[in-house]
Amino acid sequence: MTGAGNNHTRFAKFPTTLRGANKTGLGSSAALVTSLTAALLTHYLPETDFDLTTAEGKRTLHNLAQAAHCAAQGKVGSGFDVAAAVYGSCRYHRFSPSILKSIPEAGAPGFAAALTRLVTETEWDTKIEKDGVNMPPGVTLRMCDVDCGSQTVGMVKKVLQWRESNPAESKKFWDELESRNVKLGAILSEGKVGEIRPAVANIREYIREMGGRSDVPIEPESQTELLNALMEVEGVYNGVVPGAGGYDAVALLMKDDEATEKRVEDFVAKWSEEKGGQVKLLRVKGEMEGVRKENIREYDGWIH
């Protein structure tokens, strides 16, 4: 992605304030918190205390970024988007929310010491696995922006309220959904391209049922219609509504070639015209890599 005007880096300048921009479902708030946290730690700490390239450095960054992001969002969410920002694509089991309850409010007496202990000394029960998480050759993960953002925190809270009110029923759903997600991961890692479509369909089926029971539009009817139509485009295997769900985006597993990309772009342009909305294939792809140090030259024209 290239910039505009005199800026020739891969970063684009958008004429919209952060407050005025719609959500995209990309996990951008987690990416922002994670990158800012990494930049501050790298700038202020000697490499002997924080090294982004080491397992210990990533653990420190993960724990601190999770604490910051959960505080900003009201301590709601799975934490997967922060874990993915740090480690890249992975299998993730979230930490117990009770871990964060020991932190006083920011600025309160003992806050800094408690936060330091939490980040560097406390044993987090999260599990992050990189082994066996791969994309088959010739398959890519792409995102379509649907110009209608959702309030993620409110949606997540409502699902969690349903979960707390119906522990036995919701546990059954969570366990089965995890099983189906793990199965899809194995299919991708083993390169079984022909099994992608039914595996994703099984996940979507359960997500829609969970949305109905919790009265949350995780995969709304309009998104179901769009995803089902996109599946008819040659080269598209299937897709989901990412993150907490809602109306703001769809993620697609599709062939990684220019012809498929062109067909999808043409399709969403026609869909937008006929349906009166605005759907665009974003020029981003899923990556296996997580956080990294960038070359300062990439920021020419942005830093003065």
Number of C-alpha atoms within 10 A of each C-alpha: 10 11 14 13 9 8 16 15 16 12 16 13 12 10 8 9 7 9 6 8 12 15 21 22 25 19 16 14 16 23 21 15 19 25 20 13 17 25 13 10 20 17 11 10 11 10 12 7 11 19 18 20 11 10 11 14 18 20 18 22 26 23 20 22 27 25 19 17 22 19 14 12 13 11 18 17 20 19 22 21 23 27 31 24 23 24 21 18 22 21 19 17 16 16 18 11 13 7 14 16 9 12 18 15 12 11 8 9 10 12 14 15 11 14 20 14 13 20 19 15 11 12 11 15 11 13 12 16 12 13 9 13 19 18 22 15 12 11 18 17 16 20 24 24 21 24 17 15 16 19 13 18 14 14 20 19 16 14 21 16 13 18 19 13 12 12 12 10 13 19 13 11 17 15 11 14 19 14 13 19 17 14 16 21 20 16 20 21 17 14 17 12 17 11 13 20 16 13 17 19 16 14 19 21 12 16 21 18 14 22 16 14 14 20 13 21 20 26 26 17 13 10 21 17 11 17 20 14 14 21 18 11 15 14 19 22 21 23 25 23 24 20 21 21 24 25 25 24 27 27 22 23 22 23 21 17 12 9 12 16 19 11 16 22 17 13 18 21 16 14 18 14 12 9 9 9 13 16 24 19 22 12 10 12 13 14 13 14 13 16 19 13 11 8 7 8 10 14 15 13 14 11 8 5
